[in-house]
Amino acid sequence: MFNDDYPAAAASGGGRHRSCTWKYDVFLSFRGSDVRHTFIAHLHRALTRMGIGVFIDNINIPKGQYIAEAIPRAIAESRFSVVVLSKGYASSTWCLDELVLRILII
């Protein structure tokens, strides 16, 4: 699903010794079909109003950009991840891959 080289780079310290500047404050990890247009829309709006830089796939990935490269990059460029668990979260390989990447980067 994601670029196979990315987790290895992250595990070798790719995200551990970075400066204190981040592109995003928060990476939102969620199962889109479960919560995108309900809870996530409200959460994104509230965080943005508070001045918190939020990465959300359908807003921050330009059309035509390869999502399998954009997501790992966004995780690495985010200070925190917020995982929104829902009924279908654990059955999504994308969601589980995002969790693995975040753990490797910490």
N, C-alpha and C positions, 0 to 999 in steps of 0.2 A: 504494500500500500504506500508507505512513505519511502523515501530514498533510503536504500539499505546502508549507505555510508553515513548517514546522519547520526544514528544512535551511537555508532562507534566513536565518532568525533565528539559527541556530547559526553560519553562515558570517559573519554580521555581528558576531560576537563574543559571542553569547549565553552561551557557556560559558567564554570566555577570562579574564574579569576577575572571577571569583567569589571570594568569601571562602574561607577555608581550612576551612570546614565543609561536609561532604558528607553526603548522606543515606545513601549506600552507599560502602563502600570499593572494592568490585569488582562490575562488571556481567559476568555470565557469558554469552558469546555462543556458541551451539552449535546443531547440528541435532538437535532433540529425538528424532526417530525413530532416530537413530544412537546416541546416547550418554546420553540423559536418565536411564535407569534403571540404568545401569552406572557409567561413569566420572564423570559429573556428580554423581550421588548421593553418591559417595564424596568427590569434591572439595568439594562443598558442605558436607558433614558435617565434613570436616577443617578447612576455613577457618573455619566457624562455631565449632568447638571452640577455635580459636586466637583467638577474639574479633574476627574480621574480618567486617565487615558485608557480606553478599553479596546481590545482587539476582539472583533466578532467577524467571523468568516464572510458573511454575505455583504458586509459593509467595507471591510478592509482589504479584501482580495479583489483586485481589478479584473474585469472580464478578460478572459484569455490567459490569465496567469495560471500556471499549473498548481492546483491546490495541494498536491502531494509534496511540493517544495515549499509552498508558502506557509503551510501550517507549522512544520517543524521550525522554520525560521522565526515565525511569530512567537512560538513558545520560548525559544531561546532569547528573544528580544523583550520578553515580558518579565517584569519583576515578580509577579504572583500569578497563580492560576486559581480560578474559582471553578470548581467542578459542581455542576448542577445535576444531581442524580434524579433520574426519572425512570419510569417503568421500562423503557427500552434502552437505557444507557448502556448497561452491561452486555447487551446483545449486539452492540455496534462495534465492529472492529476499528473503525475510525476513532471512536471515543476511547477505547482501550489503548490504542496506539498513542493517543495524546497523553494518557496517564503515564505510560511507560517512558515516553520522551521526557516528560516533566521530572519524573523520578531520576532519570539518567543525568539531567542537567543540574539538578540541585547539588 
